[in-house]
Amino acid sequence: MNRICAVVITVLFLASSGASPAIASDPGNCSYRLVPISRGGSMTTADLDLVGCYATYEQAIEAGLGGAVDVPPDTTPLSLGESDLVAETATSDVLIGTEFNLVSYGGASASYFAPATCSASDSWEVNYVGDALNDYFSSGKGFGGCDHNKKFVDADFAGNVMTCTPNCTDYGTLSNQVSSLRWKP
């Protein structure tokens, strides 16, 4: 009975304060699976499938990798490295990049997971990041052999472009202007 009262009081408090228990103004740390829709040469164009959004970057990475990797709990976007992503068992997806809404890998994040790493035969692209993430990113990191990561101002890989090799702590004039992404070896 005490638990029910506590839940009711919490819901009433959140409702009266204008806060929502389920929706935050910031999406948090989200994971997206790249779903291939077409292929031309070594480039695969993909749609985004939301895995989920989480309170911590560590949780988002673990969810995106299907729990195959136990990322240390004190992992930060700055400290995450390729060695932290080595799975003890085979996993179907690999982390190829993370975009952040603040410079220096700060704030909320969007991590992208593909069926294969970047290689001479596999590169990835998303022609539009979606309404929720459009004009949102300010820094990013590349993983999984994706050492040349392009950020485009417009959808369909148009407009000004910035190439990160593989990381950029600040997108400069492209900050909060990115609409499409491309990951290459």
LUMTIKOL-856948 format. One record per residue (C-alpha): residue number from 1; x, y, z. Coordinates in steps of 0.5 Angstrom, whole numbers, plus 500, padded with zeros to 3 digits. Layout:
N
num,xx,yy,zz
NUM,X,Y,Z
...
***
This chain:
185
num,xx,yy,zz
1,500,500,500
2,506,505,502
3,509,504,495
4,502,505,491
5,502,512,495
6,509,514,494
7,507,513,486
8,501,517,486
9,504,522,490
10,510,522,485
11,505,523,479
12,501,528,482
13,508,532,484
14,510,531,477
15,504,533,474
16,503,539,478
17,510,542,477
18,509,541,470
19,515,536,469
20,513,529,465
21,516,523,468
22,517,520,461
23,519,525,457
24,525,530,458
25,527,536,454
26,533,533,452
27,533,526,449
28,539,523,453
29,544,518,450
30,541,515,444
31,543,509,440
32,541,508,433
33,542,501,428
34,543,503,421
35,538,499,417
36,541,498,409
37,536,500,404
38,541,501,398
39,548,499,396
40,552,503,390
41,560,500,390
42,562,500,397
43,557,505,400
44,551,503,403
45,545,508,405
46,542,506,411
47,535,508,415
48,536,509,422
49,532,505,427
50,532,507,434
51,534,502,439
52,533,507,445
53,535,513,449
54,538,512,456
55,541,516,462
56,548,515,461
57,553,514,455
58,555,507,457
59,548,505,457
60,547,507,450
61,553,504,448
62,551,497,451
63,544,497,448
64,547,498,441
65,551,493,442
66,546,488,444
67,549,487,451
68,555,484,448
69,560,489,451
70,560,491,459
71,563,498,458
72,566,500,465
73,561,505,469
74,566,510,469
75,566,511,461
76,565,518,459
77,565,520,451
78,572,522,452
79,575,516,455
80,571,511,450
81,576,507,446
82,576,502,441
83,579,497,446
84,572,498,450
85,568,495,445
86,571,489,444
87,566,483,445
88,567,477,448
89,562,474,444
90,560,475,437
91,555,481,436
92,551,483,430
93,553,490,430
94,559,495,431
95,559,502,433
96,561,506,428
97,560,513,430
98,557,518,436
99,555,525,435
100,554,530,441
101,550,536,441
102,556,540,445
103,563,541,443
104,568,536,446
105,564,530,446
106,559,533,451
107,551,533,452
108,546,528,449
109,549,523,444
110,547,519,438
111,551,513,437
112,550,509,430
113,551,502,430
114,552,498,423
115,552,491,421
116,560,491,419
117,566,496,420
118,568,501,415
119,573,498,410
120,575,498,403
121,568,494,401
122,564,497,407
123,562,505,408
124,556,508,411
125,551,514,410
126,545,516,412
127,542,522,408
128,538,525,413
129,539,524,421
130,531,526,422
131,527,531,425
132,529,530,432
133,537,530,431
134,537,535,425
135,541,541,426
136,543,538,433
137,550,536,433
138,557,540,435
139,562,534,436
140,563,527,434
141,568,521,434
142,569,515,429
143,570,508,431
144,570,501,428
145,575,503,422
146,571,509,420
147,577,514,420
148,574,519,415
149,567,522,417
150,563,527,414
151,558,532,416
152,554,535,411
153,550,541,413
154,544,539,408
155,540,533,407
156,542,528,401
157,550,530,402
158,549,537,400
159,552,544,402
160,558,545,406
161,562,539,409
162,567,537,414
163,571,531,415
164,573,528,421
165,579,524,421
166,576,520,425
167,574,525,431
168,572,532,431
169,572,536,438
170,568,542,435
171,564,542,428
172,566,550,428
173,561,553,423
174,557,547,422
175,556,546,429
176,548,545,430
177,548,545,422
178,549,537,421
179,543,534,417
180,547,528,414
181,552,523,415
182,557,519,412
183,563,514,415
184,568,511,411
185,575,508,412
***
